[in-house]
Amino acid sequence: MRAALAGVAALGLALTGCGAAESTADKGGTVTVFAAASLTETFTKLGKDFEAAHPGTRVVFNFAGSSALATQITQGAPADVFAAASPATMKTVTDAGDAAGTPAVLVRNQLVVAVPEGNPDRVASLADLARPGLKVALCAEQVPCGAAAKSALAAAGVRLTPATLEQDVKGALAKVKLGEADAALVYRTDVRGAAGLAAVEFPESARAVNDYPIVVLTHAGNPAGARAFVDHVRSDAGLAVLTAAGFQAPPSQ
């Protein structure tokens, strides 16, 4: 009997050890994060911080327009976490049953007019963007920054014909950097720290503030790592990195 009990105990310890090994493995490995293009700089830093705090873990990012990312996820692209630049693009994923739980608002962002340093065209308001000859870059309407721009322009009663419609905010900003556009409607966070560019604030941007939701995905290959990453970016330390870049804390904070 004692021999039998010892055997059971040994088996239990072996199984416990196996479970611990699997749990540790789940928290390591690769965490694949699909994130809005406007999160590129901050999430890259947060990813490095997360890797340093979780030895054996590697964070791989796919940065693009939120609508494109949502489409990729619903079509089966392998990802563990989705951070979108608007609730509307997140809804595409939740409606498809690809979100594991309720998305949480990570941060908020607001539009500005990006112009070359020194503001050579003296852009001071949204109305100035409609001046003849001024080349303006906007995001396409299906992209969160494009939807926000549409709302802001409508609130200001401004109609304009953009010189280009880009698929993400980085594309719109690049047009100004390259001198192919005189101004662009982009997020405040994208202009902050950008060499050779300046931001023009306008009151109507308050009517087009974007919430950024984040969620672990249903088919995550590394759900434990995904949850740990979401907890990391939502922590006080994560929020400090995001707000230092110009993002606003979510309403609950």
Residue pairs with C-beta under 8 A, 6 or more apart in sequence:
23 224
26 222
26 223
26 224
26 225
27 54
27 57
27 224
27 225
27 228
28 54
28 55
28 56
28 57
28 225
29 56
29 57
29 58
29 222
29 225
30 57
30 58
30 59
30 60
30 221
30 222
30 225
31 50
31 57
31 58
31 59
31 60
31 80
31 81
31 222
31 225
31 226
31 228
31 229
32 60
32 61
32 62
32 78
32 79
32 80
32 81
32 221
32 222
33 43
33 47
33 59
33 60
33 61
33 62
33 79
33 80
33 81
33 82
33 83
33 229
34 61
34 62
34 64
34 69
34 72
34 73
34 77
34 79
34 81
34 82
34 83
35 43
35 61
35 62
35 63
35 69
35 81
35 82
35 83
36 63
36 64
36 65
36 66
36 69
36 83
36 84
36 85
36 144
36 168
36 212
37 63
37 64
37 65
37 85
37 168
37 169
37 170
38 85
38 109
38 145
38 168
38 169
38 170
38 187
38 189
38 190
39 63
39 83
39 85
39 212
40 61
40 63
40 170
41 193
41 245
42 189
42 241
42 242
42 245
42 247
43 61
43 63
43 83
43 233
44 61
45 241
46 232
46 233
46 238
46 241
46 242
47 59
47 61
47 229
48 59
49 232
49 237
49 241
50 57
50 59
50 228
50 229
50 232
50 233
51 57
51 58
51 59
53 232
54 225
54 228
57 225
57 228
59 229
62 69
62 72
62 79
64 167
64 168
65 139
65 140
65 143
65 144
65 167
65 168
65 169
66 84
66 85
66 86
66 89
66 90
66 143
66 144
67 89
67 92
67 142
67 143
67 144
68 167
68 168
69 82
69 84
69 89
70 82
70 84
70 89
70 90
70 92
70 93
71 92
72 79
73 79
73 82
73 93
73 96
73 98
73 217
74 92
74 93
74 96
74 98
76 219
78 219
78 221
79 217
79 220
80 216
80 217
80 220
80 221
80 222
80 223
80 225
80 226
80 229
81 214
81 215
81 216
81 217
81 220
81 226
81 229
81 230
82 90
82 93
82 98
82 99
82 214
82 215
82 217
83 106
83 212
83 213
83 214
83 233
84 90
84 93
84 103
84 144
84 212
84 213
84 214
85 109
85 143
85 144
85 145
85 169
85 210
85 212
86 144
86 147
86 148
86 210
86 211
86 212
87 103
87 211
87 213
88 144
88 147
89 144
90 99
90 103
90 213
90 215
93 99
93 215
93 217
94 103
94 215
97 218
98 217
98 218
98 219
99 215
99 216
99 217
99 218
100 215
100 216
100 217
100 218
100 220
100 223
101 215
101 216
102 215
103 213
103 214
103 215
104 213
104 214
104 215
104 230
104 234
105 211
105 212
105 213
105 250
105 251
105 252
106 212
106 213
106 214
106 233
106 234
106 242
106 250
107 212
107 239
107 242
107 243
107 247
107 248
107 249
107 250
108 209
108 210
108 211
108 212
108 247
108 248
108 249
108 250
108 251
109 187
109 188
109 189
109 209
109 210
109 212
109 246
109 247
109 248
110 187
110 188
110 205
110 206
110 208
110 209
110 210
110 248
111 145
111 148
111 149
111 152
111 185
111 186
111 187
111 188
111 202
111 205
111 208
112 185
112 186
112 187
112 188
112 191
112 199
112 200
112 201
112 202
112 205
113 123
113 126
113 129
113 183
113 184
113 185
113 199
113 200
113 202
114 172
114 173
114 176
114 183
114 184
114 185
114 186
114 190
114 191
114 194
114 197
114 198
114 199
114 200
115 121
115 123
115 176
115 182
115 183
115 197
115 198
115 199
115 200
116 176
116 179
116 182
116 196
116 197
116 198
117 196
117 197
117 198
118 198
119 198
119 200
121 128
121 131
121 134
121 182
121 183
122 128
123 129
123 134
123 182
123 183
123 200
124 200
125 156
125 200
125 202
126 152
126 153
126 156
126 158
126 202
126 204
127 156
127 158
128 134
129 136
129 158
129 160
129 183
129 185
130 158
130 159
130 160
134 182
134 183
135 163
135 180
135 181
135 182
135 183
136 160
136 162
136 163
136 181
136 182
136 183
136 184
136 185
137 162
137 163
137 164
137 166
137 171
137 172
137 173
137 175
137 176
137 180
137 181
137 183
137 184
137 185
138 146
138 149
138 162
138 164
138 165
138 166
138 172
138 184
138 185
139 145
139 146
139 149
139 165
139 166
139 167
139 168
139 169
139 171
139 172
139 185
139 186
140 146
140 165
140 166
140 167
141 147
141 150
141 165
143 166
143 167
143 168
143 169
144 210
145 168
145 169
145 172
145 185
145 186
145 187
145 210
146 165
148 185
148 208
148 209
148 210
149 185
149 208
151 207
151 208
152 185
152 202
152 204
152 205
152 207
152 208
153 159
153 160
153 185
153 204
155 204
155 207
155 208
156 202
156 204
163 175
163 180
163 181
164 172
164 175
164 180
164 181
166 172
166 174
166 175
169 186
169 187
169 190
170 190
172 181
172 184
172 185
172 186
173 184
173 186
173 190
173 191
173 194
173 197
175 181
175 184
176 182
176 183
176 184
176 197
177 194
177 196
177 197
183 200
187 210
187 246
188 199
188 201
188 246
189 245
189 246
189 247
191 197
191 198
191 199
192 199
192 245
192 246
193 245
209 248
211 250
212 247
214 230
214 233
214 234
215 230
216 223
216 226
216 227
216 230
217 226
220 226
232 238
233 242
239 249
239 253
243 249
